[in-house]
Amino acid sequence: MPKKLLFVFCFFVITSTCFSQALTYYPFNSIVSIASNPNKPVWLDLRFQMNSYFSSLSTEIAPMVNLTKGEKAKLYMGVGIKANFLNYLNTDPQKQNPLEGYAFNLGVRVSPFEKAPQFQGVFELSPYANRQFDLGIFRANLGIAYVFGKKRKVE
């Protein structure tokens, strides 16, 4: 267990310093998101499921597009794929496909504090379907985010 926690901690420290402009945590869904700058018109979001078995590390990769340019809030949408690259290690050839499913994301990022616009609240609705399109769920994510970098007005 300590090795697993150390691995996850090191992974997020390295990823956040090399790639991240924003770090988001969805506490009700146990998801951590590392994203490029969400204040830009187009950005990339990588999401990691935190309450799963080590053999089932689902990762969601979602390019996003901002639909509005508000000072306090941004409406965005995007599509994503959910993958588990540990499926390659499965001995059953039928289960070696890393693709798990597809998602459509529609959300809003709100900067409620004028003096600290880097703190954001995030709400998102996200229908999800597995790769065979025979099962699906309608997800809702509520989280908090921090956008790294200089304090700046939201574009």
C-alpha positions as CSV (number, residue, x, y, z in Angstrom):
1,M,0.0,0.0,0.0
2,P,2.7,2.6,0.8
3,K,4.4,1.9,-2.5
4,K,1.2,2.5,-4.4
5,L,0.6,5.8,-2.6
6,L,4.2,6.8,-3.3
7,F,3.8,6.0,-7.0
8,V,0.5,8.0,-7.3
9,F,2.0,10.9,-5.4
10,C,5.2,11.0,-7.6
11,F,3.1,10.6,-10.8
12,F,0.9,13.6,-10.0
13,V,3.8,15.8,-8.9
14,I,5.8,15.0,-12.1
15,T,2.7,15.4,-14.3
16,S,1.5,18.6,-12.7
17,T,4.8,20.3,-13.0
18,C,5.5,19.2,-16.6
19,F,2.0,19.4,-18.1
20,S,-0.5,20.9,-15.8
21,Q,-2.1,24.4,-15.8
22,A,-5.0,23.2,-13.7
23,L,-5.7,20.6,-11.1
24,T,-9.3,19.6,-10.3
25,Y,-10.6,17.2,-7.7
26,Y,-14.1,15.8,-7.9
27,P,-14.6,14.5,-4.3
28,F,-18.0,12.8,-4.8
29,N,-16.7,10.7,-7.8
30,S,-13.0,10.3,-6.5
31,I,-11.6,11.7,-9.8
32,V,-8.5,13.8,-10.1
33,S,-8.1,15.9,-13.3
34,I,-4.9,17.4,-14.7
35,A,-5.5,19.8,-17.5
36,S,-3.8,22.2,-19.8
37,N,-4.9,25.8,-19.3
38,P,-8.7,25.8,-19.1
39,N,-8.8,29.6,-19.8
40,K,-7.6,29.0,-23.4
41,P,-10.2,28.4,-26.1
42,V,-9.1,24.7,-26.5
43,W,-7.6,22.6,-23.8
44,L,-6.9,19.0,-22.8
45,D,-8.1,17.3,-19.7
46,L,-6.7,14.0,-18.3
47,R,-8.8,12.3,-15.6
48,F,-7.7,9.6,-13.2
49,Q,-10.1,7.4,-11.2
50,M,-8.8,7.3,-7.7
51,N,-11.0,4.7,-5.9
52,S,-10.3,1.7,-8.1
53,Y,-8.2,-1.4,-7.9
54,F,-4.6,-1.0,-9.1
55,S,-5.4,-3.4,-11.9
56,S,-8.2,-1.2,-13.1
57,L,-6.7,2.3,-13.5
58,S,-9.1,4.0,-15.8
59,T,-7.9,7.2,-17.5
60,E,-10.1,9.6,-19.4
61,I,-8.6,11.8,-22.1
62,A,-10.9,14.7,-23.2
63,P,-10.1,17.6,-25.4
64,M,-12.4,20.6,-24.4
65,V,-13.6,23.7,-26.1
66,N,-14.7,26.8,-24.2
67,L,-18.1,28.0,-25.5
68,T,-18.2,31.4,-23.6
69,K,-15.6,34.0,-22.5
70,G,-16.9,35.2,-19.2
71,E,-14.9,36.9,-16.5
72,K,-16.5,34.9,-13.7
73,A,-17.7,31.7,-15.6
74,K,-16.9,29.6,-18.6
75,L,-19.1,27.2,-20.3
76,Y,-17.3,24.3,-22.0
77,M,-17.8,21.1,-23.8
78,G,-15.8,18.2,-25.1
79,V,-15.7,14.5,-26.0
80,G,-13.5,11.9,-24.4
81,I,-12.4,8.4,-24.4
82,K,-11.9,6.3,-21.3
83,A,-9.0,3.8,-21.4
84,N,-7.3,1.3,-19.2
85,F,-3.8,0.6,-20.5
86,L,-3.3,-2.2,-18.0
87,N,-5.7,-4.3,-20.1
88,Y,-2.7,-5.1,-22.4
89,L,-1.4,-7.2,-19.5
90,N,-4.6,-9.4,-19.5
91,T,-3.9,-13.0,-20.6
92,D,-7.3,-13.3,-22.4
93,P,-6.9,-11.8,-25.9
94,Q,-10.6,-10.7,-25.8
95,K,-9.9,-8.4,-22.9
96,Q,-6.7,-6.8,-24.1
97,N,-8.4,-3.8,-25.7
98,P,-7.5,-0.7,-23.6
99,L,-10.6,1.3,-24.8
100,E,-13.4,1.2,-22.2
101,G,-15.8,3.8,-23.5
102,Y,-16.8,7.3,-24.7
103,A,-18.0,10.4,-22.9
104,F,-19.5,13.7,-23.8
105,N,-18.8,16.5,-21.3
106,L,-20.7,19.7,-20.9
107,G,-19.7,21.9,-17.9
108,V,-19.1,25.2,-16.3
109,R,-16.1,26.6,-14.5
110,V,-16.9,29.4,-12.1
111,S,-14.3,31.8,-10.4
112,P,-16.3,33.0,-7.4
113,F,-13.5,35.0,-5.8
114,E,-12.5,38.2,-7.5
115,K,-9.2,38.4,-5.7
116,A,-8.3,34.8,-6.3
117,P,-9.6,33.8,-9.8
118,Q,-7.3,30.8,-9.8
119,F,-9.7,29.0,-7.5
120,Q,-12.7,27.6,-9.4
121,G,-15.8,25.6,-8.8
122,V,-16.6,23.1,-11.6
123,F,-19.9,21.4,-12.4
124,E,-20.2,19.0,-15.3
125,L,-22.8,16.7,-16.9
126,S,-21.4,13.9,-18.8
127,P,-23.2,11.0,-20.5
128,Y,-20.9,7.9,-20.8
129,A,-21.3,4.8,-22.9
130,N,-19.1,1.7,-23.0
131,R,-17.2,0.8,-26.1
132,Q,-20.0,-1.6,-27.3
133,F,-22.7,1.1,-26.7
134,D,-24.8,-1.4,-24.9
135,L,-24.4,0.1,-21.4
136,G,-24.2,3.7,-20.3
137,I,-24.6,6.1,-17.4
138,F,-25.4,9.8,-17.0
139,R,-22.6,11.2,-14.8
140,A,-22.7,14.5,-12.9
141,N,-19.4,15.9,-11.5
142,L,-19.0,18.6,-8.9
143,G,-15.5,19.7,-8.0
144,I,-13.0,22.3,-7.0
145,A,-10.1,23.5,-9.2
146,Y,-6.9,25.5,-9.0
147,V,-5.4,27.1,-12.1
148,F,-1.7,27.5,-11.8
149,G,0.3,30.5,-13.0
150,K,0.1,34.2,-12.4
151,K,-3.0,35.7,-11.0
152,R,-4.7,37.0,-14.1
153,K,-8.1,38.0,-15.2
154,V,-10.0,35.2,-16.9
155,E,-10.1,35.9,-20.6
